[in-house]
Amino acid sequence: MTVHILPPDLQATRPPPSPDPLIVVEDVAKRFVDGRTGRVTAALEHLSFAIREGEFVCLLGPSGCGKSSVLDLLCGFEQPSAGRIRVEGGPVREPGPDRGIVFQEALLFPWLSVLDNITFAPRLAGVPAALYRPRAARLIALMGLDGFENHAPYELSGGMRQRAAIARAWISEPRILLMDEPFGALDAQTRLGMQEQLLIAREATGATVLFVTHDIEEALFLADRILVLSGRPGRVAREIPVPFGRSRRYSALLTDERFGRLKREIVEEFRAG
């Protein structure tokens, strides 16, 4: 996959970030009750963390540790069984345009073109085309989808469909982008290209990103900070600041001694957990 370098006119103009955290999760628990048997499953317990505006944070943990449940709570799809979740100082009670979500599968509407998929939310909300069309054009350029605006999803590769899904999540200009293992189904080469493209797009938009993954190398490549979750019920077992600059290339990280050391430490954390 070709990584598209961002033209200067697409650079975002961003105000200085607030000193207060944008996202605060305080002693959160999430339990699910089986309606048939009454059995209670604890997905999360005593989960606490905060994310500052403009950070790229990865939630890293084994399958079943509650990573996706954290995103459901932040989206407002679910409510915590205990504890509090705040975004911009207010409680999260329902989904909102301040939070965009990208799922593991692209989930594009197969009967709509790429452009119509990307612009679906503003069109549904009655936003004038004069406002959302320029945004869509910028995102299409940013995600390397020029020339495919009128294609149907089935005419695209898996990586291109996921880029369209990311553009769709960004069209409403959310302050927070929540991503649930969005590259997990892609082949290794496409996945690496998507990771590099995401870093470029994040720098352009200034969005705060919370990215769920079980891939240690992916977390080290993408994140400013990694929150390692324990096994179920999930809680933050360790917080790892990632010591690399934001202009990253995977090939350079592979030869960085810190990359190998942190990967070994996280592997041991998983084994101990």
C-alpha positions as CSV (number, residue, x, y, z in Angstrom):
1,M,0.0,0.0,0.0
2,T,1.2,3.5,-0.8
3,V,1.4,5.9,2.1
4,H,0.0,9.3,1.0
5,I,1.9,12.3,2.3
6,L,-0.4,15.0,3.5
7,P,-0.5,18.2,1.3
8,P,0.2,21.4,3.3
9,D,-3.3,22.7,2.7
10,L,-4.8,19.8,4.6
11,Q,-2.9,20.5,7.8
12,A,-5.3,21.1,10.7
13,T,-5.3,24.3,12.7
14,R,-5.7,23.3,16.3
15,P,-6.1,25.3,19.4
16,P,-3.8,24.6,22.4
17,P,-4.9,21.4,24.3
18,S,-6.7,21.8,27.6
19,P,-4.6,21.0,30.7
20,D,-7.5,18.9,32.0
21,P,-8.0,15.3,30.7
22,L,-10.4,14.9,27.9
23,I,-11.4,11.4,29.0
24,V,-11.6,10.2,32.6
25,V,-12.5,6.7,33.6
26,E,-12.9,6.3,37.4
27,D,-13.1,3.0,39.2
28,V,-15.4,1.5,36.5
29,A,-16.9,-1.9,36.7
30,K,-19.0,-3.6,34.0
31,R,-20.9,-6.8,34.7
32,F,-23.2,-8.7,32.3
33,V,-26.1,-10.8,33.5
34,D,-27.3,-13.8,31.5
35,G,-31.1,-13.4,31.3
36,R,-31.6,-17.1,31.1
37,T,-29.3,-18.4,33.9
38,G,-28.8,-15.3,36.0
39,R,-25.0,-15.9,35.8
40,V,-23.0,-12.7,36.2
41,T,-19.8,-12.2,34.2
42,A,-17.5,-9.4,35.3
43,A,-15.9,-7.9,32.2
44,L,-14.2,-4.9,34.0
45,E,-13.4,-4.1,37.7
46,H,-11.7,-1.1,39.2
47,L,-10.7,0.3,35.8
48,S,-9.3,3.8,36.0
49,F,-7.3,5.9,33.5
50,A,-7.3,9.4,32.0
51,I,-6.5,10.6,28.4
52,R,-5.3,14.1,27.5
53,E,-6.5,15.9,24.4
54,G,-4.4,14.9,21.3
55,E,-3.0,11.7,22.8
56,F,-2.9,8.4,20.9
57,V,-3.5,5.7,23.6
58,C,-3.6,2.0,22.9
59,L,-5.6,-0.4,25.1
60,L,-3.5,-3.6,24.9
61,G,-4.6,-6.9,26.3
62,P,-5.5,-10.5,25.7
63,S,-8.8,-11.6,24.1
64,G,-11.7,-11.5,26.5
65,C,-10.1,-8.9,28.9
66,G,-12.8,-6.3,28.3
67,K,-11.1,-4.0,25.8
68,S,-14.2,-3.7,23.5
69,S,-16.4,-3.2,26.6
70,V,-14.3,-0.1,27.4
71,L,-15.1,1.4,23.9
72,D,-18.8,0.5,24.3
73,L,-18.9,2.4,27.5
74,L,-17.1,5.4,26.1
75,C,-19.4,5.4,23.0
76,G,-22.4,5.4,25.3
77,F,-23.7,2.0,23.9
78,E,-23.5,0.6,27.5
79,Q,-23.5,2.1,31.0
80,P,-21.0,1.1,33.7
81,S,-22.2,-1.1,36.5
82,A,-20.2,1.0,38.9
83,G,-17.8,4.0,38.7
84,R,-17.9,7.0,36.4
85,I,-16.9,7.9,32.8
86,R,-16.6,11.5,31.8
87,V,-15.7,13.1,28.5
88,E,-15.0,16.9,28.5
89,G,-16.0,16.9,32.1
90,G,-19.5,15.5,31.5
91,P,-21.0,12.0,32.0
92,V,-21.3,9.7,29.0
93,R,-25.0,8.8,28.7
94,E,-25.4,8.1,25.0
95,P,-23.6,8.2,21.6
96,G,-22.6,11.6,20.3
97,P,-20.9,13.3,17.4
98,D,-17.9,14.2,19.6
99,R,-16.9,10.5,19.5
100,G,-16.3,8.6,16.3
101,I,-16.1,4.8,16.2
102,V,-14.3,2.4,13.8
103,F,-15.1,-1.3,14.2
104,Q,-13.1,-4.4,13.4
105,E,-15.0,-4.7,10.1
106,A,-15.6,-1.7,7.8
107,L,-19.4,-2.2,7.9
108,L,-20.0,0.0,4.9
109,F,-23.5,0.1,3.3
110,P,-23.0,-2.1,0.2
111,W,-25.7,-0.2,-1.8
112,L,-23.9,3.2,-1.4
113,S,-20.8,4.5,-3.1
114,V,-17.7,5.3,-1.2
115,L,-18.6,9.0,-1.1
116,D,-22.1,8.4,0.0
117,N,-20.9,6.0,2.8
118,I,-18.4,8.7,4.0
119,T,-21.1,11.4,4.0
120,F,-23.9,9.3,5.4
121,A,-24.0,10.8,8.9
122,P,-24.0,14.5,7.9
123,R,-26.6,13.9,5.2
124,L,-28.8,12.1,7.7
125,A,-28.4,15.0,10.1
126,G,-29.4,17.5,7.4
127,V,-26.0,19.2,7.2
128,P,-25.9,21.3,4.0
129,A,-23.8,19.8,1.3
130,A,-21.7,23.0,1.1
131,L,-20.4,22.1,4.5
132,Y,-19.8,18.4,4.3
133,R,-18.6,18.1,0.7
134,P,-15.3,20.0,1.3
135,R,-14.7,17.9,4.4
136,A,-15.3,14.7,2.5
137,A,-13.0,15.8,-0.3
138,R,-10.2,16.4,2.2
139,L,-10.7,13.1,3.9
140,I,-10.8,11.2,0.6
141,A,-7.4,12.8,-0.3
142,L,-6.1,12.1,3.2
143,M,-7.0,8.5,3.1
144,G,-5.7,7.9,-0.4
145,L,-9.1,7.2,-1.9
146,D,-8.9,9.7,-4.8
147,G,-10.6,8.2,-7.9
148,F,-12.7,5.7,-5.9
149,E,-15.4,8.1,-4.7
150,N,-18.1,6.5,-6.9
151,H,-17.0,2.9,-6.5
152,A,-19.1,0.4,-4.5
153,P,-17.6,-1.2,-1.4
154,Y,-17.3,-4.6,-3.1
155,E,-15.0,-3.0,-5.7
156,L,-12.5,-2.0,-3.0
157,S,-9.8,-4.0,-1.3
158,G,-10.1,-4.7,2.4
159,G,-7.7,-1.9,3.3
160,M,-9.5,0.6,1.1
161,R,-12.8,-0.3,2.7
162,Q,-11.3,0.3,6.2
163,R,-9.9,3.6,5.0
164,A,-13.4,4.6,3.9
165,A,-14.7,3.6,7.3
166,I,-12.1,5.7,9.0
167,A,-13.0,8.7,6.8
168,R,-16.7,8.1,7.7
169,A,-15.9,8.2,11.4
170,W,-13.9,11.5,10.9
171,I,-16.4,13.3,8.7
172,S,-18.3,14.8,11.6
173,E,-14.9,16.1,13.0
174,P,-15.1,14.2,16.4
175,R,-12.7,15.2,19.0
176,I,-12.2,11.5,19.9
177,L,-11.7,8.5,17.6
178,L,-12.4,5.1,19.2
179,M,-11.0,2.2,17.2
180,D,-11.7,-1.5,17.9
181,E,-8.9,-3.6,16.3
182,P,-9.7,-2.0,12.9
183,F,-6.7,-3.6,11.1
184,G,-7.0,-7.1,12.6
185,A,-8.5,-8.7,9.5
186,L,-5.9,-7.3,7.0
187,D,-2.8,-9.0,5.7
188,A,0.5,-7.9,7.2
189,Q,1.6,-5.6,4.4
190,T,-1.8,-3.8,4.1
191,R,-1.9,-3.6,7.9
192,L,1.4,-1.8,8.1
193,G,0.5,0.7,5.4
194,M,-2.8,1.4,7.3
195,Q,-0.9,1.9,10.5
196,E,1.4,4.5,8.9
197,Q,-1.6,6.2,7.2
198,L,-3.4,6.4,10.5
199,L,-0.5,8.2,12.1
200,I,-0.4,10.7,9.2
201,A,-4.2,11.3,9.4
202,R,-4.1,11.6,13.2
203,E,-1.4,14.4,13.0
204,A,-3.5,16.1,10.3
205,T,-6.8,16.1,12.3
206,G,-5.5,16.5,15.8
207,A,-8.0,13.9,17.1
208,T,-7.6,12.1,20.3
209,V,-7.4,8.3,19.6
210,L,-8.1,5.4,21.8
211,F,-7.1,2.3,19.9
212,V,-7.9,-1.3,21.0
213,T,-5.5,-4.1,20.0
214,H,-4.0,-7.4,21.2
215,D,-0.9,-6.9,19.0
216,I,2.1,-5.7,21.0
217,E,4.1,-4.4,18.0
218,E,1.1,-2.5,16.7
219,A,0.6,-0.8,20.1
220,L,4.3,0.2,20.3
221,F,4.3,1.5,16.7
222,L,1.1,3.6,17.1
223,A,0.8,4.8,20.6
224,D,2.0,7.7,22.7
225,R,1.1,5.6,25.7
226,I,0.0,2.0,26.2
227,L,-2.5,0.8,28.9
228,V,-1.9,-2.9,29.5
229,L,-5.1,-4.6,30.7
230,S,-5.1,-7.6,32.9
231,G,-7.1,-10.8,32.2
232,R,-10.8,-10.7,32.8
233,P,-12.1,-8.8,34.7
234,G,-10.0,-6.1,33.0
235,R,-8.2,-3.4,34.9
236,V,-5.0,-1.4,34.1
237,A,-2.2,-3.6,35.1
238,R,0.5,-1.3,33.7
239,E,0.9,2.1,32.0
240,I,3.8,2.4,29.5
241,P,4.9,5.7,28.0
242,V,6.2,5.0,24.4
243,P,9.6,6.7,24.0
244,F,9.5,7.3,20.2
245,G,8.7,10.5,18.3
246,R,5.5,10.8,16.3
247,S,7.2,10.7,12.9
248,R,7.7,6.9,12.9
249,R,8.7,4.2,10.5
250,Y,8.4,0.6,11.4
251,S,11.7,-0.4,9.8
252,A,13.5,2.1,12.1
253,L,11.8,0.9,15.2
254,L,12.8,-2.7,14.6
255,T,16.5,-1.7,15.1
256,D,15.7,0.4,18.2
257,E,16.8,-1.4,21.3
258,R,14.0,0.2,23.3
259,F,11.4,-1.4,21.0
260,G,12.7,-4.9,21.6
261,R,13.0,-4.3,25.3
262,L,9.5,-3.0,25.7
263,K,8.1,-5.8,23.7
264,R,9.8,-8.4,25.9
265,E,8.5,-6.6,29.1
266,I,4.9,-6.6,27.8
267,V,5.2,-10.3,26.8
268,E,6.3,-11.1,30.4
269,E,3.5,-9.0,31.8
270,F,1.0,-11.1,29.8
271,R,2.6,-14.3,31.0
272,A,2.5,-13.1,34.6
273,G,-1.1,-11.9,34.3
